[in-house]
Amino acid sequence: MSRIGYLPINIPEGVTVDIDDNNLVLVKGPLGDLSQQVNKDIQVKVQDGQVTFERPGEQREYKAMHGLYRSLVNNMVIGVSQGYEIKQELVGVGFRAETKGQRLEMSLGYSHDIIFELPPEIKVEAHTERRANPILTLKSADKQLIGHVAAKIRSLRPPEPYKGKGIKFVGEQLRRKAGKAASI
């Protein structure tokens, strides 16, 4: 059984954590502001530079919420102090990506270019070097949002198992299939 909920969260310098009357946790830091509504049954306390969570009993739902809210607030504290970064690689002949403000234009082998609007909380960079696959770099303070956007971008052209063409995360190992020649 996990004991994540019992671990205190250390608050780094430059980050403030506030809790209002409705159990809304507000985290402010150099990279932005984030908020999370916590269930009224879970008690959140900020003291001595640490955030702690307490549950009212040993019921299964309280145990689940205890660890969940601790992890969500920890991700918020890390996000506003250090930030999160996801890199994606466009593998395929003629695949390219360009950024124009909060707009990402990609050519992924379809008959048309794909234009993807990004939320204002996410910063994107597209690097294209000669004889190398284009790399997309997403940066944000919100871990949930950046993961959701990265999954949406990947779903535009998921990697296929035979040649590996598509959008994949940098460092991701794909399961490859042998193909037709292996049946002989």
C-alpha positions as CSV (number, residue, x, y, z in Angstrom):
1,M,0.0,0.0,0.0
2,S,1.3,3.5,-0.9
3,R,2.1,6.0,1.8
4,I,2.5,9.0,-0.5
5,G,-0.1,11.0,1.3
6,Y,1.9,11.1,4.5
7,L,5.0,12.7,2.9
8,P,5.3,16.4,3.5
9,I,5.9,18.8,0.6
10,N,8.8,21.1,1.0
11,I,8.1,24.6,-0.3
12,P,11.2,26.0,-2.2
13,E,12.2,29.7,-2.0
14,G,10.1,32.0,-4.1
15,V,7.0,29.8,-3.9
16,T,4.0,30.6,-1.7
17,V,1.2,28.2,-0.9
18,D,-2.2,29.5,0.3
19,I,-5.3,27.7,1.3
20,D,-8.7,29.5,1.4
21,D,-11.9,28.6,3.3
22,N,-13.2,26.3,0.5
23,N,-10.1,24.1,0.6
24,L,-8.7,25.7,-2.6
25,V,-4.9,25.4,-2.7
26,L,-3.2,28.4,-4.5
27,V,0.5,28.0,-5.4
28,K,2.4,31.0,-6.7
29,G,5.9,31.0,-8.0
30,P,8.3,32.5,-10.5
31,L,6.9,30.5,-13.4
32,G,3.2,31.1,-12.8
33,D,0.2,30.6,-10.5
34,L,-1.8,27.3,-10.2
35,S,-4.8,26.3,-8.1
36,Q,-6.4,23.0,-7.1
37,Q,-9.7,22.3,-5.4
38,V,-9.1,19.8,-2.6
39,N,-12.0,17.6,-1.2
40,K,-13.4,19.0,2.0
41,D,-12.7,15.8,3.9
42,I,-8.9,16.1,3.4
43,Q,-7.3,18.6,5.7
44,V,-4.4,20.7,4.2
45,K,-2.0,22.5,6.4
46,V,0.9,24.8,5.7
47,Q,3.5,25.2,8.5
48,D,7.3,25.5,8.8
49,G,7.8,25.7,5.0
50,Q,6.0,22.4,4.4
51,V,2.5,21.3,3.2
52,T,0.9,18.3,4.9
53,F,-2.3,16.4,4.3
54,E,-4.4,14.6,6.8
55,R,-7.4,12.2,6.2
56,P,-10.3,11.7,8.6
57,G,-10.3,7.9,8.6
58,E,-9.0,4.7,7.1
59,Q,-11.8,4.2,4.5
60,R,-10.6,3.3,1.0
61,E,-11.9,6.6,-0.6
62,Y,-10.0,8.7,2.0
63,K,-6.8,6.8,1.4
64,A,-7.1,7.3,-2.4
65,M,-7.8,11.0,-2.1
66,H,-5.0,11.5,0.5
67,G,-2.3,10.4,-2.0
68,L,-4.0,12.0,-5.0
69,Y,-4.2,15.5,-3.6
70,R,-0.7,15.3,-2.2
71,S,0.6,14.3,-5.6
72,L,-1.4,17.0,-7.4
73,V,-0.1,19.8,-5.1
74,N,3.4,18.5,-5.3
75,N,3.2,18.7,-9.1
76,M,2.0,22.3,-8.8
77,V,4.9,23.2,-6.5
78,I,7.5,21.7,-8.8
79,G,5.8,23.3,-11.8
80,V,5.8,26.9,-10.5
81,S,9.4,26.5,-9.3
82,Q,11.2,24.4,-12.0
83,G,8.6,23.8,-14.7
84,Y,8.0,20.8,-17.0
85,E,9.3,20.0,-20.4
86,I,8.3,17.4,-23.0
87,K,10.2,16.8,-26.2
88,Q,8.6,15.1,-29.2
89,E,10.2,13.9,-32.4
90,L,8.5,13.9,-35.9
91,V,9.8,10.8,-37.6
92,G,9.1,10.5,-41.3
93,V,10.2,11.8,-44.7
94,G,8.9,15.3,-45.3
95,F,7.6,15.8,-41.8
96,R,8.1,19.3,-40.5
97,A,6.9,21.7,-37.8
98,E,6.9,25.5,-37.5
99,T,5.7,27.8,-34.7
100,K,4.0,31.1,-35.1
101,G,3.2,32.4,-31.7
102,Q,0.8,30.0,-30.0
103,R,0.1,28.3,-33.3
104,L,1.9,25.1,-34.4
105,E,1.9,24.3,-38.1
106,M,2.8,20.7,-39.0
107,S,3.2,18.8,-42.2
108,L,2.7,15.1,-41.3
109,G,2.2,13.4,-44.6
110,Y,-1.4,14.2,-45.1
111,S,-2.8,16.1,-48.1
112,H,-3.0,19.2,-45.9
113,D,-1.0,20.9,-43.2
114,I,-2.3,20.6,-39.6
115,I,-2.6,23.8,-37.6
116,F,-2.7,23.3,-33.8
117,E,-3.7,26.1,-31.4
118,L,-1.9,25.9,-28.1
119,P,-3.2,27.2,-24.8
120,P,-1.5,30.4,-23.6
121,E,0.1,28.6,-20.6
122,I,2.3,26.5,-22.9
123,K,5.4,27.6,-24.7
124,V,6.5,25.7,-27.8
125,E,9.7,25.6,-29.8
126,A,10.3,23.7,-33.1
127,H,13.9,22.8,-33.9
128,T,14.8,21.5,-37.4
129,E,18.4,20.6,-38.2
130,R,19.6,19.3,-41.5
131,R,19.4,15.5,-41.9
132,A,17.7,15.2,-38.5
133,N,14.1,14.7,-37.5
134,P,12.3,17.9,-36.3
135,I,12.0,18.2,-32.5
136,L,9.1,19.9,-30.7
137,T,9.8,21.2,-27.2
138,L,6.8,22.0,-25.0
139,K,7.3,23.9,-21.7
140,S,4.8,24.7,-19.0
141,A,4.2,25.0,-15.3
142,D,1.1,22.8,-15.4
143,K,1.9,19.1,-15.6
144,Q,-1.6,18.0,-16.4
145,L,-2.1,20.5,-19.2
146,I,1.3,19.9,-20.9
147,G,0.7,16.1,-20.8
148,H,-2.7,16.5,-22.3
149,V,-1.4,18.7,-25.1
150,A,1.5,16.4,-25.8
151,A,-0.9,13.4,-26.1
152,K,-3.2,15.4,-28.4
153,I,-0.2,16.3,-30.7
154,R,0.9,12.6,-30.7
155,S,-2.6,11.5,-31.6
156,L,-2.4,13.5,-34.9
157,R,0.0,10.8,-36.3
158,P,0.9,8.0,-33.7
159,P,4.0,6.0,-34.5
160,E,3.3,2.9,-36.6
161,P,4.9,-0.4,-35.6
162,Y,6.6,-1.3,-39.0
163,K,8.8,1.7,-39.9
164,G,8.3,3.8,-36.7
165,K,7.0,6.8,-38.7
166,G,4.9,9.3,-36.7
167,I,5.2,11.5,-33.6
168,K,7.0,10.0,-30.7
169,F,8.4,11.2,-27.4
170,V,12.2,11.6,-27.4
171,G,13.8,8.5,-25.9
172,E,10.6,6.4,-26.3
173,Q,11.2,2.8,-27.3
174,L,8.7,1.6,-29.8
175,R,7.7,-2.1,-30.3
176,R,8.5,-2.9,-33.8
177,K,7.0,-5.7,-36.0
178,A,9.0,-7.7,-38.4
179,G,6.7,-7.3,-41.4
180,K,6.0,-9.5,-44.4
181,A,9.6,-10.9,-44.9
182,A,9.6,-12.6,-41.5
183,S,6.9,-15.1,-42.6
184,I,9.2,-17.0,-45.0
